[in-house]
């Protein structure tokens, strides 16, 4: 696969290069994100059982993940409150993405287990990938290259504000 040079992402990538060293042995990279690092680590919102974070290696601009605090690879090990909160945070995430990036649709799901494509297969997490008509253009098909045109920090700030606004509106 060809790579496109994007030097503005270097600061973003440096934030996570030592990620595995920070986590305890056997703990996933999602398990040990302290709240004081939320902005630095692109955590958009923390709820009681789960949090919303931007994907570090997005399939598309605005690719988010919903991650339970409880580390388990097995969906059936999540309690009903966590499962409900996953769906509530998914709804909030999609609303925020619609406000900020205006996608035409979404892919939503989880890769359960390494054979299903899960790169962090010890800690269940759910992907929300915004989609636009024509977002699969000639670059991935002919050049085996994906182009991401949004600035991560700007997207983070816009999504974080949208999530706060949505939560306030829902409480009113």
CNS distance restraints for C-alpha pairs under 8 A (distance, minus, plus):
assign (resid   1 and name CA) (resid 143 and name CA) 7.44 0.50 0.50
assign (resid   1 and name CA) (resid 144 and name CA) 5.07 0.50 0.50
assign (resid   1 and name CA) (resid 145 and name CA) 6.17 0.50 0.50
assign (resid   2 and name CA) (resid 143 and name CA) 6.80 0.50 0.50
assign (resid   2 and name CA) (resid 144 and name CA) 6.14 0.50 0.50
assign (resid   2 and name CA) (resid 145 and name CA) 5.44 0.50 0.50
assign (resid   3 and name CA) (resid 145 and name CA) 6.26 0.50 0.50
assign (resid   4 and name CA) (resid 145 and name CA) 7.38 0.50 0.50
assign (resid   4 and name CA) (resid 147 and name CA) 7.55 0.50 0.50
assign (resid   6 and name CA) (resid  10 and name CA) 7.73 0.50 0.50
assign (resid   9 and name CA) (resid  13 and name CA) 6.21 0.50 0.50
assign (resid   9 and name CA) (resid 152 and name CA) 7.98 0.50 0.50
assign (resid  10 and name CA) (resid  14 and name CA) 6.04 0.50 0.50
assign (resid  11 and name CA) (resid  15 and name CA) 6.54 0.50 0.50
assign (resid  12 and name CA) (resid  16 and name CA) 7.41 0.50 0.50
assign (resid  13 and name CA) (resid  17 and name CA) 6.31 0.50 0.50
assign (resid  13 and name CA) (resid  56 and name CA) 7.89 0.50 0.50
assign (resid  14 and name CA) (resid  18 and name CA) 7.94 0.50 0.50
assign (resid  15 and name CA) (resid  40 and name CA) 7.21 0.50 0.50
assign (resid  15 and name CA) (resid  41 and name CA) 7.15 0.50 0.50
assign (resid  16 and name CA) (resid  41 and name CA) 7.74 0.50 0.50
assign (resid  18 and name CA) (resid  22 and name CA) 6.63 0.50 0.50
assign (resid  19 and name CA) (resid  23 and name CA) 6.77 0.50 0.50
assign (resid  19 and name CA) (resid  29 and name CA) 6.28 0.50 0.50
assign (resid  20 and name CA) (resid  28 and name CA) 7.90 0.50 0.50
assign (resid  20 and name CA) (resid  29 and name CA) 6.18 0.50 0.50
assign (resid  22 and name CA) (resid  32 and name CA) 7.70 0.50 0.50
assign (resid  23 and name CA) (resid  27 and name CA) 5.88 0.50 0.50
assign (resid  23 and name CA) (resid  28 and name CA) 6.77 0.50 0.50
assign (resid  23 and name CA) (resid  29 and name CA) 6.14 0.50 0.50
assign (resid  23 and name CA) (resid  31 and name CA) 7.46 0.50 0.50
assign (resid  23 and name CA) (resid  32 and name CA) 5.97 0.50 0.50
assign (resid  27 and name CA) (resid  31 and name CA) 6.16 0.50 0.50
assign (resid  27 and name CA) (resid  32 and name CA) 7.69 0.50 0.50
assign (resid  27 and name CA) (resid  71 and name CA) 7.75 0.50 0.50
assign (resid  28 and name CA) (resid  32 and name CA) 7.57 0.50 0.50
assign (resid  28 and name CA) (resid  71 and name CA) 7.47 0.50 0.50
assign (resid  28 and name CA) (resid 120 and name CA) 6.96 0.50 0.50
assign (resid  28 and name CA) (resid 122 and name CA) 6.64 0.50 0.50
assign (resid  28 and name CA) (resid 123 and name CA) 6.26 0.50 0.50
assign (resid  29 and name CA) (resid  33 and name CA) 7.72 0.50 0.50
assign (resid  29 and name CA) (resid 120 and name CA) 7.95 0.50 0.50
assign (resid  30 and name CA) (resid  67 and name CA) 7.50 0.50 0.50
assign (resid  30 and name CA) (resid  69 and name CA) 7.98 0.50 0.50
assign (resid  30 and name CA) (resid 123 and name CA) 7.50 0.50 0.50
assign (resid  31 and name CA) (resid  69 and name CA) 6.47 0.50 0.50
assign (resid  31 and name CA) (resid  70 and name CA) 7.67 0.50 0.50
assign (resid  31 and name CA) (resid  71 and name CA) 6.65 0.50 0.50
assign (resid  33 and name CA) (resid  37 and name CA) 6.81 0.50 0.50
assign (resid  33 and name CA) (resid  38 and name CA) 7.45 0.50 0.50
assign (resid  33 and name CA) (resid  41 and name CA) 7.79 0.50 0.50
assign (resid  34 and name CA) (resid  38 and name CA) 7.07 0.50 0.50
assign (resid  37 and name CA) (resid  41 and name CA) 5.83 0.50 0.50
assign (resid  38 and name CA) (resid  42 and name CA) 5.80 0.50 0.50
assign (resid  38 and name CA) (resid  43 and name CA) 4.68 0.50 0.50
assign (resid  38 and name CA) (resid  44 and name CA) 7.23 0.50 0.50
assign (resid  39 and name CA) (resid  43 and name CA) 6.13 0.50 0.50
assign (resid  39 and name CA) (resid  44 and name CA) 7.60 0.50 0.50
assign (resid  42 and name CA) (resid  53 and name CA) 5.77 0.50 0.50
assign (resid  42 and name CA) (resid  54 and name CA) 5.64 0.50 0.50
assign (resid  42 and name CA) (resid 156 and name CA) 6.58 0.50 0.50
assign (resid  43 and name CA) (resid  51 and name CA) 7.27 0.50 0.50
assign (resid  43 and name CA) (resid  52 and name CA) 5.98 0.50 0.50
assign (resid  43 and name CA) (resid  53 and name CA) 4.23 0.50 0.50
assign (resid  43 and name CA) (resid  54 and name CA) 6.52 0.50 0.50
assign (resid  44 and name CA) (resid  51 and name CA) 7.56 0.50 0.50
assign (resid  44 and name CA) (resid  52 and name CA) 5.41 0.50 0.50
assign (resid  44 and name CA) (resid  53 and name CA) 5.34 0.50 0.50
assign (resid  44 and name CA) (resid  54 and name CA) 7.18 0.50 0.50
assign (resid  44 and name CA) (resid 156 and name CA) 7.06 0.50 0.50
assign (resid  44 and name CA) (resid 159 and name CA) 7.25 0.50 0.50
assign (resid  44 and name CA) (resid 160 and name CA) 5.29 0.50 0.50
assign (resid  44 and name CA) (resid 163 and name CA) 7.84 0.50 0.50
assign (resid  45 and name CA) (resid  51 and name CA) 5.63 0.50 0.50
assign (resid  45 and name CA) (resid  52 and name CA) 5.21 0.50 0.50
assign (resid  45 and name CA) (resid  53 and name CA) 7.23 0.50 0.50
assign (resid  45 and name CA) (resid 160 and name CA) 7.19 0.50 0.50
assign (resid  45 and name CA) (resid 163 and name CA) 7.54 0.50 0.50
assign (resid  46 and name CA) (resid  50 and name CA) 6.41 0.50 0.50
assign (resid  46 and name CA) (resid  51 and name CA) 4.36 0.50 0.50
assign (resid  46 and name CA) (resid  52 and name CA) 6.53 0.50 0.50
assign (resid  47 and name CA) (resid  51 and name CA) 5.68 0.50 0.50
assign (resid  49 and name CA) (resid  68 and name CA) 5.79 0.50 0.50
assign (resid  49 and name CA) (resid  69 and name CA) 5.97 0.50 0.50
assign (resid  49 and name CA) (resid  70 and name CA) 7.74 0.50 0.50
assign (resid  49 and name CA) (resid  81 and name CA) 7.68 0.50 0.50
assign (resid  49 and name CA) (resid  82 and name CA) 5.56 0.50 0.50
assign (resid  49 and name CA) (resid  85 and name CA) 6.90 0.50 0.50
assign (resid  50 and name CA) (resid  66 and name CA) 6.65 0.50 0.50
assign (resid  50 and name CA) (resid  67 and name CA) 5.32 0.50 0.50
assign (resid  50 and name CA) (resid  68 and name CA) 4.00 0.50 0.50
assign (resid  50 and name CA) (resid  69 and name CA) 5.39 0.50 0.50
assign (resid  50 and name CA) (resid  82 and name CA) 7.08 0.50 0.50
assign (resid  50 and name CA) (resid  85 and name CA) 7.02 0.50 0.50
assign (resid  50 and name CA) (resid  86 and name CA) 6.87 0.50 0.50
assign (resid  51 and name CA) (resid  66 and name CA) 5.73 0.50 0.50
assign (resid  51 and name CA) (resid  67 and name CA) 5.42 0.50 0.50
assign (resid  51 and name CA) (resid  68 and name CA) 6.47 0.50 0.50
assign (resid  51 and name CA) (resid  69 and name CA) 7.36 0.50 0.50
assign (resid  51 and name CA) (resid  89 and name CA) 7.92 0.50 0.50
assign (resid  52 and name CA) (resid  64 and name CA) 6.88 0.50 0.50
assign (resid  52 and name CA) (resid  65 and name CA) 5.71 0.50 0.50
assign (resid  52 and name CA) (resid  66 and name CA) 4.72 0.50 0.50
assign (resid  52 and name CA) (resid  67 and name CA) 6.48 0.50 0.50
assign (resid  52 and name CA) (resid  89 and name CA) 7.26 0.50 0.50
assign (resid  52 and name CA) (resid  93 and name CA) 7.77 0.50 0.50
assign (resid  53 and name CA) (resid  64 and name CA) 5.73 0.50 0.50
assign (resid  53 and name CA) (resid  65 and name CA) 5.36 0.50 0.50
assign (resid  53 and name CA) (resid  66 and name CA) 6.61 0.50 0.50
assign (resid  53 and name CA) (resid  67 and name CA) 7.72 0.50 0.50
assign (resid  54 and name CA) (resid  62 and name CA) 7.07 0.50 0.50
assign (resid  54 and name CA) (resid  63 and name CA) 6.14 0.50 0.50
assign (resid  54 and name CA) (resid  64 and name CA) 4.45 0.50 0.50
assign (resid  54 and name CA) (resid  65 and name CA) 6.16 0.50 0.50
assign (resid  54 and name CA) (resid 156 and name CA) 7.49 0.50 0.50
assign (resid  55 and name CA) (resid  63 and name CA) 5.62 0.50 0.50
assign (resid  55 and name CA) (resid  64 and name CA) 5.31 0.50 0.50
assign (resid  55 and name CA) (resid  65 and name CA) 6.22 0.50 0.50
assign (resid  58 and name CA) (resid  62 and name CA) 7.43 0.50 0.50
assign (resid  58 and name CA) (resid  63 and name CA) 5.27 0.50 0.50
assign (resid  58 and name CA) (resid  64 and name CA) 7.95 0.50 0.50
assign (resid  59 and name CA) (resid  63 and name CA) 6.47 0.50 0.50
assign (resid  59 and name CA) (resid 129 and name CA) 7.01 0.50 0.50
assign (resid  60 and name CA) (resid 129 and name CA) 6.39 0.50 0.50
assign (resid  60 and name CA) (resid 130 and name CA) 6.63 0.50 0.50
assign (resid  60 and name CA) (resid 131 and name CA) 7.34 0.50 0.50
assign (resid  60 and name CA) (resid 148 and name CA) 6.56 0.50 0.50
assign (resid  61 and name CA) (resid 129 and name CA) 7.97 0.50 0.50
assign (resid  61 and name CA) (resid 130 and name CA) 7.16 0.50 0.50
assign (resid  61 and name CA) (resid 148 and name CA) 5.93 0.50 0.50
assign (resid  61 and name CA) (resid 149 and name CA) 7.17 0.50 0.50
assign (resid  61 and name CA) (resid 150 and name CA) 6.13 0.50 0.50
assign (resid  62 and name CA) (resid  97 and name CA) 7.04 0.50 0.50
assign (resid  62 and name CA) (resid 101 and name CA) 7.42 0.50 0.50
assign (resid  62 and name CA) (resid 129 and name CA) 6.87 0.50 0.50
assign (resid  62 and name CA) (resid 130 and name CA) 6.34 0.50 0.50
assign (resid  62 and name CA) (resid 155 and name CA) 7.04 0.50 0.50
assign (resid  63 and name CA) (resid 127 and name CA) 7.14 0.50 0.50
assign (resid  63 and name CA) (resid 128 and name CA) 5.80 0.50 0.50
assign (resid  63 and name CA) (resid 129 and name CA) 4.60 0.50 0.50
assign (resid  63 and name CA) (resid 130 and name CA) 6.34 0.50 0.50
assign (resid  64 and name CA) (resid  93 and name CA) 7.70 0.50 0.50
assign (resid  64 and name CA) (resid 127 and name CA) 5.92 0.50 0.50
assign (resid  64 and name CA) (resid 128 and name CA) 5.16 0.50 0.50
assign (resid  64 and name CA) (resid 129 and name CA) 6.53 0.50 0.50
assign (resid  65 and name CA) (resid 125 and name CA) 6.48 0.50 0.50
assign (resid  65 and name CA) (resid 126 and name CA) 5.31 0.50 0.50
assign (resid  65 and name CA) (resid 127 and name CA) 4.59 0.50 0.50
assign (resid  65 and name CA) (resid 128 and name CA) 6.00 0.50 0.50
assign (resid  66 and name CA) (resid  86 and name CA) 6.49 0.50 0.50
assign (resid  66 and name CA) (resid  89 and name CA) 7.05 0.50 0.50
assign (resid  66 and name CA) (resid  90 and name CA) 7.06 0.50 0.50
assign (resid  66 and name CA) (resid 125 and name CA) 5.75 0.50 0.50
assign (resid  66 and name CA) (resid 126 and name CA) 5.08 0.50 0.50
assign (resid  66 and name CA) (resid 127 and name CA) 6.65 0.50 0.50
assign (resid  66 and name CA) (resid 128 and name CA) 7.97 0.50 0.50
assign (resid  67 and name CA) (resid  86 and name CA) 7.86 0.50 0.50
assign (resid  67 and name CA) (resid 124 and name CA) 6.92 0.50 0.50
assign (resid  67 and name CA) (resid 125 and name CA) 4.67 0.50 0.50
assign (resid  67 and name CA) (resid 126 and name CA) 6.54 0.50 0.50
assign (resid  68 and name CA) (resid  82 and name CA) 7.06 0.50 0.50
assign (resid  68 and name CA) (resid  86 and name CA) 7.71 0.50 0.50
assign (resid  68 and name CA) (resid 124 and name CA) 7.35 0.50 0.50
assign (resid  68 and name CA) (resid 125 and name CA) 6.91 0.50 0.50
assign (resid  70 and name CA) (resid  78 and name CA) 7.91 0.50 0.50
assign (resid  70 and name CA) (resid 123 and name CA) 7.94 0.50 0.50
assign (resid  71 and name CA) (resid 122 and name CA) 7.04 0.50 0.50
assign (resid  71 and name CA) (resid 123 and name CA) 4.86 0.50 0.50
assign (resid  71 and name CA) (resid 124 and name CA) 7.00 0.50 0.50
assign (resid  72 and name CA) (resid  77 and name CA) 6.97 0.50 0.50
assign (resid  72 and name CA) (resid  78 and name CA) 7.84 0.50 0.50
assign (resid  72 and name CA) (resid 122 and name CA) 5.95 0.50 0.50
assign (resid  72 and name CA) (resid 123 and name CA) 4.89 0.50 0.50
assign (resid  72 and name CA) (resid 124 and name CA) 5.94 0.50 0.50
assign (resid  73 and name CA) (resid 112 and name CA) 7.07 0.50 0.50
assign (resid  73 and name CA) (resid 113 and name CA) 7.16 0.50 0.50
assign (resid  73 and name CA) (resid 121 and name CA) 6.06 0.50 0.50
assign (resid  73 and name CA) (resid 122 and name CA) 4.64 0.50 0.50
assign (resid  73 and name CA) (resid 123 and name CA) 4.87 0.50 0.50
assign (resid  73 and name CA) (resid 124 and name CA) 4.88 0.50 0.50
assign (resid  74 and name CA) (resid  78 and name CA) 7.48 0.50 0.50
assign (resid  74 and name CA) (resid 112 and name CA) 7.60 0.50 0.50
assign (resid  74 and name CA) (resid 124 and name CA) 6.79 0.50 0.50
assign (resid  75 and name CA) (resid 124 and name CA) 7.02 0.50 0.50
assign (resid  78 and name CA) (resid  82 and name CA) 6.13 0.50 0.50
assign (resid  78 and name CA) (resid  83 and name CA) 6.54 0.50 0.50
assign (resid  79 and name CA) (resid  83 and name CA) 6.44 0.50 0.50
assign (resid  80 and name CA) (resid  84 and name CA) 6.12 0.50 0.50
assign (resid  81 and name CA) (resid  85 and name CA) 6.14 0.50 0.50
assign (resid  82 and name CA) (resid  86 and name CA) 6.14 0.50 0.50
assign (resid  83 and name CA) (resid  87 and name CA) 6.64 0.50 0.50
assign (resid  84 and name CA) (resid  88 and name CA) 6.31 0.50 0.50
assign (resid  85 and name CA) (resid  89 and name CA) 5.98 0.50 0.50
assign (resid  86 and name CA) (resid  90 and name CA) 6.06 0.50 0.50
assign (resid  87 and name CA) (resid  91 and name CA) 6.26 0.50 0.50
assign (resid  88 and name CA) (resid  92 and name CA) 6.35 0.50 0.50
assign (resid  89 and name CA) (resid  93 and name CA) 5.93 0.50 0.50
assign (resid  90 and name CA) (resid  94 and name CA) 6.14 0.50 0.50
assign (resid  90 and name CA) (resid 128 and name CA) 7.42 0.50 0.50
assign (resid  91 and name CA) (resid  95 and name CA) 6.22 0.50 0.50
assign (resid  92 and name CA) (resid  96 and name CA) 6.18 0.50 0.50
assign (resid  92 and name CA) (resid 163 and name CA) 6.64 0.50 0.50
assign (resid  92 and name CA) (resid 166 and name CA) 7.05 0.50 0.50
assign (resid  92 and name CA) (resid 167 and name CA) 7.89 0.50 0.50
assign (resid  93 and name CA) (resid  97 and name CA) 6.12 0.50 0.50
assign (resid  93 and name CA) (resid 128 and name CA) 7.90 0.50 0.50
assign (resid  93 and name CA) (resid 163 and name CA) 7.09 0.50 0.50
assign (resid  94 and name CA) (resid  98 and name CA) 6.08 0.50 0.50
assign (resid  94 and name CA) (resid 106 and name CA) 7.99 0.50 0.50
assign (resid  94 and name CA) (resid 128 and name CA) 7.66 0.50 0.50
assign (resid  95 and name CA) (resid  99 and name CA) 6.33 0.50 0.50
assign (resid  95 and name CA) (resid 166 and name CA) 7.76 0.50 0.50
assign (resid  96 and name CA) (resid 100 and name CA) 6.19 0.50 0.50
assign (resid  96 and name CA) (resid 159 and name CA) 5.88 0.50 0.50
assign (resid  96 and name CA) (resid 162 and name CA) 5.16 0.50 0.50
assign (resid  96 and name CA) (resid 163 and name CA) 5.64 0.50 0.50
assign (resid  96 and name CA) (resid 166 and name CA) 7.42 0.50 0.50
assign (resid  97 and name CA) (resid 101 and name CA) 5.38 0.50 0.50
assign (resid  97 and name CA) (resid 102 and name CA) 6.38 0.50 0.50
assign (resid  97 and name CA) (resid 103 and name CA) 7.13 0.50 0.50
assign (resid  97 and name CA) (resid 130 and name CA) 7.41 0.50 0.50
assign (resid  97 and name CA) (resid 159 and name CA) 6.80 0.50 0.50
assign (resid  98 and name CA) (resid 102 and name CA) 4.30 0.50 0.50
assign (resid  98 and name CA) (resid 103 and name CA) 5.93 0.50 0.50
assign (resid  99 and name CA) (resid 162 and name CA) 7.04 0.50 0.50
assign (resid 100 and name CA) (resid 155 and name CA) 7.86 0.50 0.50
assign (resid 100 and name CA) (resid 158 and name CA) 6.42 0.50 0.50
assign (resid 100 and name CA) (resid 159 and name CA) 6.48 0.50 0.50
assign (resid 100 and name CA) (resid 162 and name CA) 7.31 0.50 0.50
assign (resid 103 and name CA) (resid 130 and name CA) 5.62 0.50 0.50
assign (resid 103 and name CA) (resid 131 and name CA) 5.53 0.50 0.50
assign (resid 103 and name CA) (resid 132 and name CA) 5.29 0.50 0.50
assign (resid 104 and name CA) (resid 130 and name CA) 7.56 0.50 0.50
assign (resid 104 and name CA) (resid 131 and name CA) 5.88 0.50 0.50
assign (resid 104 and name CA) (resid 132 and name CA) 4.89 0.50 0.50
assign (resid 104 and name CA) (resid 133 and name CA) 6.51 0.50 0.50
assign (resid 105 and name CA) (resid 130 and name CA) 6.05 0.50 0.50
assign (resid 105 and name CA) (resid 131 and name CA) 5.04 0.50 0.50
assign (resid 105 and name CA) (resid 132 and name CA) 6.47 0.50 0.50
assign (resid 106 and name CA) (resid 128 and name CA) 6.60 0.50 0.50
assign (resid 106 and name CA) (resid 129 and name CA) 5.44 0.50 0.50
assign (resid 106 and name CA) (resid 130 and name CA) 4.53 0.50 0.50
assign (resid 106 and name CA) (resid 131 and name CA) 5.21 0.50 0.50
assign (resid 107 and name CA) (resid 127 and name CA) 7.60 0.50 0.50
assign (resid 107 and name CA) (resid 128 and name CA) 5.81 0.50 0.50
assign (resid 107 and name CA) (resid 129 and name CA) 5.01 0.50 0.50
assign (resid 107 and name CA) (resid 130 and name CA) 6.55 0.50 0.50
assign (resid 107 and name CA) (resid 131 and name CA) 7.15 0.50 0.50
assign (resid 108 and name CA) (resid 126 and name CA) 7.12 0.50 0.50
assign (resid 108 and name CA) (resid 127 and name CA) 5.50 0.50 0.50
assign (resid 108 and name CA) (resid 128 and name CA) 4.65 0.50 0.50
assign (resid 108 and name CA) (resid 129 and name CA) 6.40 0.50 0.50
assign (resid 109 and name CA) (resid 126 and name CA) 5.41 0.50 0.50
assign (resid 109 and name CA) (resid 127 and name CA) 5.38 0.50 0.50
assign (resid 109 and name CA) (resid 128 and name CA) 6.95 0.50 0.50
assign (resid 110 and name CA) (resid 118 and name CA) 7.91 0.50 0.50
assign (resid 110 and name CA) (resid 124 and name CA) 7.45 0.50 0.50
assign (resid 110 and name CA) (resid 125 and name CA) 6.20 0.50 0.50
assign (resid 110 and name CA) (resid 126 and name CA) 4.68 0.50 0.50
assign (resid 110 and name CA) (resid 127 and name CA) 5.98 0.50 0.50
assign (resid 111 and name CA) (resid 116 and name CA) 5.21 0.50 0.50
assign (resid 111 and name CA) (resid 117 and name CA) 5.61 0.50 0.50
assign (resid 111 and name CA) (resid 118 and name CA) 4.77 0.50 0.50
assign (resid 111 and name CA) (resid 121 and name CA) 7.84 0.50 0.50
assign (resid 111 and name CA) (resid 125 and name CA) 7.95 0.50 0.50
assign (resid 111 and name CA) (resid 126 and name CA) 7.80 0.50 0.50
assign (resid 112 and name CA) (resid 116 and name CA) 5.76 0.50 0.50
assign (resid 112 and name CA) (resid 117 and name CA) 7.57 0.50 0.50
assign (resid 112 and name CA) (resid 118 and name CA) 6.10 0.50 0.50
assign (resid 112 and name CA) (resid 121 and name CA) 6.75 0.50 0.50
assign (resid 112 and name CA) (resid 124 and name CA) 7.00 0.50 0.50
assign (resid 113 and name CA) (resid 117 and name CA) 6.87 0.50 0.50
assign (resid 113 and name CA) (resid 118 and name CA) 5.45 0.50 0.50
assign (resid 113 and name CA) (resid 121 and name CA) 5.11 0.50 0.50
assign (resid 113 and name CA) (resid 122 and name CA) 7.81 0.50 0.50
assign (resid 114 and name CA) (resid 118 and name CA) 4.71 0.50 0.50
assign (resid 114 and name CA) (resid 119 and name CA) 6.49 0.50 0.50
assign (resid 114 and name CA) (resid 120 and name CA) 7.84 0.50 0.50
assign (resid 114 and name CA) (resid 121 and name CA) 5.59 0.50 0.50
assign (resid 120 and name CA) (resid 124 and name CA) 7.70 0.50 0.50
assign (resid 131 and name CA) (resid 135 and name CA) 6.69 0.50 0.50
assign (resid 136 and name CA) (resid 140 and name CA) 6.93 0.50 0.50
assign (resid 136 and name CA) (resid 141 and name CA) 7.67 0.50 0.50
assign (resid 137 and name CA) (resid 141 and name CA) 6.87 0.50 0.50
assign (resid 138 and name CA) (resid 142 and name CA) 5.48 0.50 0.50
assign (resid 138 and name CA) (resid 143 and name CA) 7.20 0.50 0.50
assign (resid 139 and name CA) (resid 143 and name CA) 4.92 0.50 0.50
assign (resid 139 and name CA) (resid 144 and name CA) 6.15 0.50 0.50
assign (resid 139 and name CA) (resid 145 and name CA) 5.29 0.50 0.50
assign (resid 139 and name CA) (resid 146 and name CA) 6.29 0.50 0.50
assign (resid 139 and name CA) (resid 147 and name CA) 7.46 0.50 0.50
assign (resid 140 and name CA) (resid 144 and name CA) 4.15 0.50 0.50
assign (resid 140 and name CA) (resid 145 and name CA) 4.58 0.50 0.50
assign (resid 140 and name CA) (resid 146 and name CA) 5.44 0.50 0.50
assign (resid 141 and name CA) (resid 145 and name CA) 7.84 0.50 0.50
assign (resid 150 and name CA) (resid 154 and name CA) 7.77 0.50 0.50
assign (resid 150 and name CA) (resid 155 and name CA) 6.90 0.50 0.50
assign (resid 151 and name CA) (resid 155 and name CA) 6.15 0.50 0.50
assign (resid 152 and name CA) (resid 156 and name CA) 5.98 0.50 0.50
assign (resid 153 and name CA) (resid 157 and name CA) 6.22 0.50 0.50
assign (resid 154 and name CA) (resid 158 and name CA) 6.18 0.50 0.50
assign (resid 155 and name CA) (resid 159 and name CA) 5.94 0.50 0.50
assign (resid 156 and name CA) (resid 160 and name CA) 5.94 0.50 0.50
assign (resid 157 and name CA) (resid 161 and name CA) 6.24 0.50 0.50
assign (resid 158 and name CA) (resid 162 and name CA) 6.19 0.50 0.50
assign (resid 159 and name CA) (resid 163 and name CA) 6.08 0.50 0.50
assign (resid 160 and name CA) (resid 164 and name CA) 6.30 0.50 0.50
assign (resid 161 and name CA) (resid 165 and name CA) 6.16 0.50 0.50
assign (resid 162 and name CA) (resid 166 and name CA) 6.10 0.50 0.50
assign (resid 163 and name CA) (resid 167 and name CA) 6.17 0.50 0.50
assign (resid 164 and name CA) (resid 168 and name CA) 6.23 0.50 0.50
assign (resid 165 and name CA) (resid 169 and name CA) 6.16 0.50 0.50
assign (resid 166 and name CA) (resid 170 and name CA) 6.16 0.50 0.50
assign (resid 167 and name CA) (resid 171 and name CA) 6.29 0.50 0.50
assign (resid 168 and name CA) (resid 172 and name CA) 6.30 0.50 0.50
